[in-house]
Every structure is written in C-alpha cells, then in structure tokens.
Amino acid sequence: MSEISGLTVRTTGAVRQYVDAKADPLRAARELKVDAILDGTLQVAGNRARVNLNLLQTSSGASLWTHVFDLGLSEIFEVEDEIALQVARQLRLHLDRIQRANVARHSTTNPEAYEHHLKGLYNNETPYMTRAGRGAIEAAIVRFRKATELDAYYAQAWAQLAVCYNELIVFHRANVVEEARGAPDAPTPWIRNCRSC
C-alpha cells in the first residue's frame, strides 16, 4: 500500500509496540498521528487462513470498512492486492493506472519466500530502523537467506540481507566475511530479471 500516493503507511517498527492483542487501535492511531488505521487479526490452520479486517477513522472511531477473507495461503498476494484497493477506495484515494499496476506488482511469486522475507523484516526492524540487537539481526539473516534460497531472483530479500550484514559490521563491529562467504551467491542476471525492478 505504500506505493499509493496520498497514503502514508507506517513502518513495522513504528507499529510493533501495538501488536499486543489488548492494544487499542484508536489510541495507536492517535499516537501514530494517522487519519485511519487498519486493525485486524490473522488465524492460520494448516494451509488455510482467515483475515479479519476493520478500517477505522481515527477522529470518530467509525468503521469505514470491514471484511473477512478466508483463503489458502497460496492466495496471499491476491488478498493483499484486494486489501490495498479496498482501503484506497474507502479512503477515497484515486488510483491511476500506474498506481494500480504497482499495487498488483509483487517481488516474488513464492508465498513461502515472501513469508520468510516478512518474518526477517519483523526480526530486524526497530523504531529507529537500525541498532537492532545482534540476535535479531542474525535471526533476520536466517529468514532472508531462506527467502533467497526459495526465490533466487527475490531482489528485496537480497537487499535486506545486505542491510543486515551492514548492521552487524557498523553497529556490532562484527567480522562477517566468513559468514557472508557461506551465503548463497546472487544469480548473475538477478538485477536484469528481478520481478520488483
């Protein structure tokens, strides 16, 4: 959704403190200084998932849109597209042809690689985007490596892997040369063929 002009999406690090099930979404919205907040739950059983969403207007607390998605995990990309389009519609944002294409563009078509990428981002992102603990960075590296093993052309996962190694060097004075040698090599034509370029 961050590619939609007129819409500012807060980072995972900024909203992480509100992950607790007891957190009040409207309080979070006021503290984050946003006009609306997308609240929801995710339940997973086997290869099926249920996503319950509620788009709330911060000023009034009114529900602008609610929806329940029951889906197979392989359908996650289509559901993300639908959520982004519905949120834009409910917020009365006009999407031109290019923005609609950007919403539908995915960096990978592999749901498992995507899941590892998201979990890596969650491990590594802090409110200040840097200085995550060494353990969190190393956990993120494991996730990003797995994502690149599952989809060798997943440019965002490769980029995040580089960010993690950089954070280990800069903030933890780590010598990562030997560890980086153990990382898989990026395929030579990865930039030319990457799906997110």
Secondary structure, DSSP 4 states (H G I P E B T S, - for coil): -TTSTT-----HHHHGGG-STT--HHHHHHHHT-SEEEEEEEEEETTEEEEEEEEEETTT--EEEEEEEEEEGGGHHHHHHHHHHHHHHHTT----HHHHHHHH--S-S-HHHHHHHHHHHHHH--TTSS---HHHHHHHHHHHHHHHHH-TT-HHHHHHHHHHHHHHHHHH----HHHHHTSPPPPTTHHHH-TT-
